[in-house]
């Protein structure tokens, strides 16, 4: 995982103060994607389990809308590729670090 106090490849320093307010987006897949006026568009979706009598119905709902430039989409794809590589290399080698009790 990247150190929040470092400068990224574009030379921009990311403020660690903004991380606490950023939302978490959970999704099971991408329902559709496209582009419009030079903007990449990706719709994130998740499965929602709904009880129906003695059974369960699965509804698919939108959980997020990604809109970004082609450069940002490329950076996201590269980050996902690197995270997947880290995951595959680390299977069976996971060593959790303790979470500090006091936040700096």
C-alpha positions in Angstrom: 0.0 0.0 0.0 1.3 3.5 -0.8 2.5 5.9 1.9 -0.1 8.7 2.1 2.6 11.3 2.7 4.5 10.7 -0.5 4.3 12.4 -3.9 2.7 10.4 -6.7 4.1 10.0 -10.2 2.5 13.2 -11.4 4.3 15.2 -8.7 1.2 15.9 -6.8 1.2 15.5 -3.0 -2.0 13.8 -1.7 -3.4 15.3 1.5 -3.9 12.6 4.2 -6.7 14.7 5.7 -9.1 14.0 2.8 -9.0 10.2 3.2 -11.3 10.2 6.2 -14.2 11.8 4.2 -13.9 9.7 1.1 -16.7 7.2 0.6 -16.1 3.5 0.2 -17.7 2.0 -2.9 -18.5 -1.7 -2.9 -19.5 -3.4 -6.1 -19.8 -6.9 -7.6 -19.3 -5.9 -11.2 -19.7 -3.4 -14.0 -23.2 -3.1 -15.4 -22.2 -1.1 -18.4 -19.6 1.3 -19.7 -19.0 3.8 -22.5 -17.8 7.3 -23.3 -19.4 10.6 -24.0 -17.7 13.9 -25.1 -14.2 12.6 -24.2 -15.3 11.3 -20.8 -15.0 7.7 -19.8 -18.2 6.4 -18.2 -18.4 3.2 -16.0 -21.4 2.1 -14.0 -20.7 -0.1 -11.0 -23.4 -2.5 -9.7 -23.9 -4.9 -6.9 -26.2 -7.9 -6.2 -28.9 -7.3 -3.6 -30.5 -10.3 -2.1 -34.2 -9.9 -1.5 -36.3 -12.5 0.4 -39.3 -13.8 -1.6 -41.4 -16.2 0.4 -39.1 -19.1 1.2 -36.7 -18.2 -1.6 -34.4 -15.4 -2.5 -34.5 -13.0 -5.5 -31.3 -11.3 -6.7 -31.7 -7.7 -7.8 -28.9 -5.8 -9.4 -28.6 -2.1 -8.3 -26.2 0.7 -9.3 -23.7 1.5 -6.5 -21.5 4.0 -8.3 -20.9 6.0 -11.4 -17.3 6.6 -12.5 -16.6 9.6 -14.8 -13.1 10.4 -15.7 -10.7 11.4 -18.4 -9.0 8.8 -20.6 -5.7 9.5 -18.7 -7.4 8.9 -15.3 -9.0 5.7 -16.6 -5.5 4.5 -17.7 -4.1 5.3 -14.2 -7.0 3.4 -12.6 -6.5 0.4 -14.9 -2.7 0.4 -14.0 -3.5 0.6 -10.3 -6.0 -2.3 -10.5 -3.5 -4.4 -12.5 -0.8 -3.7 -9.9 -3.2 -4.5 -7.0 -4.2 -7.7 -8.6 -0.5 -8.7 -9.1 0.2 -7.9 -5.5 -2.8 -10.0 -4.5 -1.7 -13.0 -6.6 1.8 -12.8 -5.3 0.7 -12.5 -1.7 -1.7 -15.4 -1.6 -0.7 -17.4 1.5 1.8 -14.8 2.6 -0.6 -12.3 4.2 0.9 -10.7 7.3 -1.5 -8.2 8.8 0.0 -5.1 10.5 -1.5 -3.9 13.7 -3.7 -0.8 13.5 -2.3 1.9 15.8 -4.6 2.8 18.7 -3.8 6.5 18.3 -4.2 8.4 15.1 -1.6 11.0 14.2 
